[in-house]
Amino acid sequence: MTRSIIAALAILIAAAPITALPQATGITAGAAKVDITPDVDELPQGYLGILDRIHSRAIVIDDGDSIAALISVDAGAIPDEVWRSVTTALESELGIPSDHVLLTATHTHSVPRTTGDAYAERIVESVRLAHERRKPARIGFGTGESYINVNRNIIDPETRRWWEGPNRDGPSDKTVAVIKLESLTGEPIAVYYNYAMHAVVAGQLDLVSGDVPGTTSQYIEESFDDQIVALWSSGAAGDQNPLYFQQTYDLREIRIRDYATRGIDISNSMPPGGQGLDRSDPTVIRLMEEQKQMILSMGQFLGEEVKSVMRGMKRLATEIRISGGQRIVSCPGRTRLDSGRAGFPGEYEDAGPVDIRLGLLRLGDIMIGAVNAEVFNLIAQRLKNESPYARTMLATLTNGFARSGYIPNDAAYGMYTFEVLSSRLKPGCAESAIVDGILDLMND
């Protein structure tokens, strides 16, 4: 390069306008929870009452320039219309952009599906209260381990076919990722914890319940004299069940026998709720009481691990930058032509493409990826392994609900499990689309 060219470049560089990055300021944060338990007389057919209260919990974080909301709702899923209604209201009322919102379902199987303006308004109210309660804060991150989850796809020892049960050797991430927010003088504000496990323990009781996510959050909150709000974030639990789960054992056998007396074979199906269970039978009563105790026990164990991680956080930040983004990825779809829960290859025909909504919320160097579907555990593990940021987690069932069904990792399509058979996605696309899409959002 000649000296004249170098001189010309120097002049151009000197003349170019310099755009300074916005400077981070001290963060503020607030949290709140709102009871969203339906009245008993509002419960749909099949529900027998209320076991425990359910909530919408929210955290609002403001860095002085950008603002974000983390929301966790005791729900099976968040319908797209609810997500749109909530994010529209938050943007217009509180100035929180939709791509700075993570609206996550805890995926409890013990609540009725709810939609409508009144339901969305209660979720918005939890964020509104959290916004009002903002105060100068600091933020920390840590991880722990909890062994209450397990891979749920096994080869049945009798039929030698795929079925559901605890596969202790199968892929299963035991990580509990924890974000803590506290005041500048150390008073607790909120904790956001991410764990991969289906909330299905109480599913056959036919009672409204937050299941393990609800009991865990309640346990943590009571441990801090209700001065903290604890938000469950659903990790990649598409193939993860609670370690101890009666639906695949005694209660299932009782149901199979009951249906058989009516000439119905459910050995390769799983009717919802507690259908086929005689609630006056002493054995059924005992097994159901065990499930009620189990959600309390698991809530305490996971809650203690979250508290342990919180205690271990010694360096908390008072200044971070907040940013976020979303994108839609599309993968080839399929429609299943036969039936049967598991154990046999499915028959399919081509269908239209399936859209999957991805998101990323960045809190300093903490990366929370998001997918609006149920994702297999190895996909999240791959994302964390390939992320350039050590503090990475994946929140699933977040920001609406894709029509994909389960999203298995590519290798899982070789297994005839019920999640793979019911997936509306063809193999070979979704795993990389999710991982690469979220990594691209990090780069953006």
C-alpha positions, 0 to 999 in steps of 0.5 A, a space after each residue: 500500500 502506497 503512502 498516498 493511499 494510507 494518507 487518504 484512508 487516514 483522512 477518511 477515517 478522521 472525517 467519519 462520524 463516531 457513533 458512541 455506544 450507549 453507556 450502561 447505567 445502574 439497573 432497576 428491577 421489580 417483581 410481582 405475582 398475581 393469583 390467576 386461579 379460576 373459581 371452582 364454578 368456572 372449572 371445565 368438566 373433568 376438574 374436581 377442584 383446586 389443589 393449590 393456587 396458580 399464579 402469573 409471576 413477573 420480573 421487570 429489569 431496566 438498564 436506564 436505556 432498555 427495559 425487559 420483562 420475564 414472565 412465568 405463568 402456571 399454564 400448560 402453554 401460552 396461546 399465540 393470541 394471549 402472547 400477542 395481547 400481552 406483548 401489545 399491552 406491555 409495549 403500549 403501556 410500559 414501553 417494553 418492546 415485544 422482543 424484550 419479553 419472555 412469556 413462559 408457561 410452566 407447562 403444568 398439566 393440571 390447569 385448564 386451557 385459558 384464553 381471552 382478554 381477562 386472562 391476558 389482563 391478569 398476566 399484564 397486571 403482574 408485569 405492571 406491578 413489577 414495573 411499579 416496584 422497580 428499585 436500584 438493583 444488582 444481578 447475579 448468575 450461577 448454576 447448580 444441579 438437581 437430580 429430580 428429572 430423568 430422560 423418559 424414553 425407554 425400551 420396555 423390558 417386556 415388549 422390547 418396544 419404545 415406551 415411557 419410563 425413567 431412562 437413567 442412562 438417557 440424555 438428561 441435563 441436571 443443570 439448574 441455571 439461576 438469575 438473582 436480583 436483589 437491592 443494593 443493600 442485599 434485600 431479595 427482589 426476585 429469582 429466575 431459575 431454569 430447569 428441564 422437567 415436565 410438570 406432570 406429577 399431579 396430572 391424574 388428580 384432576 385438580 388445579 395445581 401448579 405442580 412442581 414449578 408451583 411448589 418450588 416457587 412457593 417454597 422459595 418465596 416462603 423461605 424468604 418470608 414472601 419478600 421474593 418472587 420466584 419464577 420457574 423457566 421451562 428448560 428443554 424438557 420435551 423428553 424429560 419427566 420427573 424421576 418418580 412419576 406414577 403415571 407410567 407405573 401403578 396408576 397406568 396398570 389400574 387404568 389399563 385394567 379398568 378400560 379392559 373391562 369395557 372392551 377398550 385397549 389403552 395399552 398403547 395410549 394414555 387417556 388424559 387426566 385420571 380417567 379410568 381411576 376409581 377414586 373410592 378404591 383404597 389403592 387409588 386413594 393412597 397412590 394419589 396422596 403420594 402424588 400430592 406429597 411428591 410435588 411438595 417433596 420435589 419442590 423442596 429439593 429443587 427449591 433448596 438447590 436454587 437457594 444454594 446457588 443464590 447463596 454462592 453468588 458473591 459478585 453481582 453486577 449493578 450495570 448491564 446492557 439489555 437487548 433482545 431479538 426474535 425471528 421465525 424459522 420454518 421447517 418442512 412439516 408432515 401429517 401422521 396418518 396412523 395412530 398408536 402412542 409408541 413402539 411402532 413406526 408412524 405413517 406420514 404424508 407431506 404437509 406445509 412448513 411449520 413456523 417456530 418462533 425463536 427469541 433471545 434476551 440478553 442481560 449483560 453476559 447472560 443469554 436466555 434463548 427462547 423457543 415457543 415449543 417443547 424441545 428435546 434436551 440435547 438441543 439445549 445442550 448443543 446450544 449451550 456447548 456452541 454458545 460463545 457465552 458461558 451463561 446461556 440457557 434455553 427457555 421453552 414454551 415461551 412467547 406463544 405455542 408452535 403447531 410443531 408438536 414436540 421438537 426432537 433432536 435429529 438423532 431421536 427420529 430413529 426412536 419410535 417414541 410418542 414425542 417423535 411419532 406425534 411431531 409435525 416436523 420432518 427430521 433434519 431441520 429443526 435442531 440446527 434451525 433452533 441452535 443456529 437461529 439463536 446463535 445468530 441472534 447473539 451475533 446480531 
